[in-house]
Amino acid sequence: MSTDDRAPEPVRKRSAAAAALLPRFLEHRRGDIATIRAALATGDFETIRRLGHNMAGNGVSYGFPEMSAMGERLEAEANAGNESAVREELSTLEAFLARINTGRGTAAP
């Protein structure tokens, strides 16, 4: 089974504040996908590194440890200038967000 087909890790309990902000948080992560694509097109690995770093720090706070791990990998691969690995991780993030959007993920508070 590929990582794209695997169910996300169980959600850790969210604070009430995090649960209230969850829709906006997910909307921003979806926006990050377009930003990362644009950054790849121009070789802007610093933007990708920064977005990965922020995702790594915030994913767990919103109950998504798997998203934090994706952010860590994006940050590391951006630091290495590894375009193909960033593209792979971007696909993983996209699939993860799609599963949440279709209700197969773990977006419930």
N, C-alpha and C positions, 0 to 999 in steps of 0.2 A: 504494500500500500504506500503511495507517495505521501509526502508531508502535506500536499494540498488536499488530500482526501481524508486525512486524519481529523478527528474531532479536536477542537481546541481544548487546552488544558482546562480543568475545572476552574471556575471563577473564584477568586478569593473574595471574602466579604468586602463590600464597598461601604464607605462612609455615606451618610445621607447626602452630604455636599457633593461627593463624587458622583453619586447616582443621579442627582439633579443635573449635573453638567455633562453626563455621559453622551447625550445626543450631539452636543456641540463638539465634544472631544472626538467622536467618531467622524463627524463631518470634516473636521480639520485633518484627520488622518487620511481621509479620502482625497482631500485637497493636496496632501503631501505627495500622493502618487503622481499627480500632474507636475508638481514642482520638481520632484526627483527626475522625472522623464526629461523635463526641460533642462535641468542641470546636467544630466548625462549628455544631452545634445551639444552642450557648450563646454563639456569637460570641467564643470564646476563641482569638484569633489568636496569643496569646503561647505557648500550648502547641503549636500547629501550627508556629510559628517555631522553637521549641526542638527539636522532633522533626525538622524539616527540617534544622536546623543539625547535629544529631548524625548524621543519615543522610548528610549531605554529607561529614562528616569520616570516617565509618566505612566507607562503601561501598567505597572504593578499597582500604582495608586488607583487606577480605574478598574482594577480586577482582572487585568490581562497580562499575566506573566509571560505568556508566549509572545505577545507583542513587544514586551521589553527585551526579550531575547532577540527578536528580529531587529530592533533598534540597535542593539549592541553589535550585531553582525553587520548592519548597514554602516555603522560608524567605523568599524574596523576595516571593512572593505574599501570604504571611501578614503580612509587614511592610507591604505595600500595602493590606491588608484586602480583598483581592480574592477573595471567596468563590467565584465561578464558576471562576476559574483554579485555586484550591485543589482544587475538586471534580474538575476535569479532570485535574490532576496525580495526585490520589488514584486515579482510574480507571486511569491509566497505571501507577502503582505496583502496584495490584491485579493488573492483567494481567501485569505483569512477574513478580510472585511466583507467579502461577498457572502461567506457563510453566516456571519453575524447578521447581515442585512436580510438574509432569507429565513432567519429564525433557527438555523442549524448551529449557530454559534452560541456564545455565552453572554449576550448583552443584557440579560435580565438582571435587575438589581438584586 
